[in-house]
Amino acid sequence: MAAPRVSQPSPSMESGEKDKASHEDHVIALNAGADVSQVQVDERKLVRKIDLHLIPWLSLLYLLSFLDRTSIGNAKLYGLEKTLHLTDKQYLLALTIFFFPYALFEVPSNIFLKRLRPSLWLSGLMLLWGIMMTVQGLVHNYGGLLAMRWMLGMMEAGLFPGVTYYLSCWYKRSEYGIRAAIFFSAASVSGAFGGLLAAAISNMDGVGGKAGWAWIFILEGLATIVAGAASFFIIQDFPDTARFLSEAERSVVIRRLQNDDQFSAAGEKFKLRNIISSLIDWKTWLAIGIYIGCDMPLYAFALFLPSIIKELGFQATPANLLTVPVYAFACIITCLVGFLADKYQQRGVFNIGLSCLGGLAYIVLIVSKSAALSYVAVYFATCGIYPLIRNTVAWVSNNVEGSYKRSVSLAMVISFGNINGAVSSNVYRAADAPRYRLGHGLVLMYIAIGIASSVAFYLLLRRENAARDRGVRDEVIEGVFKENEGTEEREERARRNGRFASVEEAKREKGDRWSGYRYIL
């Protein structure tokens, strides 16, 4: 697709006319062609329009996704183990088996999402996992539960990395974090909503000959099926084909992304080297360490919070209800951090600071002998988990250019993080109740891994930006010469950084390795 043209104020414009066309007025004048009159597109209104069409529905889908995968923790409180005659080890394995297909299919799913229409791919996956969720409420034995958990993990694999990448195709880097935070806050909302919903559905115990835990799976699965069918008509595809945007608005969306160093926004052909580029990029592997440091704690927290609160002396329904304010707090702090990290463009500082706070909370949980103190510490633990998931994903997305490379990098980071959900499923053993020191200690270890990786990522990005500021990474552009640079120095620079016919070619070929690209710290 050819890059759209945006009209610029001519040198002859008066200052007042220039101000009218400036970014402060959030207006972009789009030259739609010789046969079409100039159309004024209000950028601020355009972004709000995109927000309304994308964020609410995608957040609802993730709420259902997270609710479906973690509701087994609520079902446990209402007799799942007793009805299916599960031992503690069998229950933990049923949790664990979900994460293997969930991690395995994330990278290929993102590649399919890029090559196919998001409205088809995401909606189809949702319909399938809704069916798996419903059938999970109909199982009669341990083997049936394992099979449904495996299938649920396979079908859910594409949503989170897919939407994470999908949002990056619509928003500038300075806008991405808060949108991603709002989307991910659905996970904390699902925790609160899941506790309330489970408490209500448990009253259906015996209806149709089904236990209360079975109805939790059945009703939540049916809701997901309905949402999946509706998604075929609601989910928009990429900006260049979005039905709710005019041609002028589509062009403006693409131009504003290109002006934000997202050069591939106008379109990119599939090339294997783009996939390989992601695999060999040091940022991908270091980001995996950061994501592991918050993702394993996330699943451990979500799967076992009701049980942990129950061990503090509360029965099943009160334990579920006491999770609600914890998740509400997590939702608020996630959105707040998303907003502040976007505003100050300091994602690393937030990651490191909040990880330390979460680590201190788990130290308190390890040593605490007071139920009240442990419950308070749980609130602070959320600060080192929920905001970091989205902040880390935004940090990775902000620092990878090339649509295919970004889709694979995000999927790899999320995939390697999610495989550690298999670890989180086994660290809170019934034998360790009520203090769960082993579980809390292992979560603390993962948080420490996240802190170390965040510090290294931050320092290396800052060093690379400094090197580019000094001109160390400058490419050789044909016809452009550096002052006082000899032929040997120029050839050495070409050998080290590449030779290109134009700056545009350098941007397109090198992506985030281009010398003019600056990483977000």
Buried (B, 14 or more C-beta within 10 A) or exposed (E): EEBBEBEEBEEEEEEEEEEBBEEEEEBBBBBBEEEEEEBEBBBEEBBEBBBEBBBBBBBBBBBBBBBBBBBBBBBBBBBBBEBBEBEEEBBBBBBBBBBBBBBBBBBBBBBBBBEEBBBBBBBBBBBBBBBBBBBBBEBEEBEBBBBBBBBBBBBBBBBBBBBBBBBBBBBBBBBBBBBBBBBBBBBBBBBBBBBBBBBEBBEBBEEEEBBBBBBBBBBBBBBBBEBBEBBBEBBBBBBBEBEEBBBBBBBBBBBBBBBBBBBBBBEBEEEEEBBEBBEEBEBBBBBBBBBBBBBBBBBBBBBBBBBBBBBBEBEBBEBBBBBBBBBBBBBBBBBEBBBBBBEEEBBBBBBBBBBBBBBBBBBBBBEBEEBEEBBBBBBBBBBBBBBBBBBBBBBBBBBBBBBBBBBBBBBBBBBBBBBBBBBBBBBBEBEBEEBBEBBBBBBBBBBBBBBBBBBBBBEBBEEBBEEBEEEEBBBBBEEEEEEEEEEEEBEEBBEEBBBBEEBEBBBBBBBBBBBEBBBBB
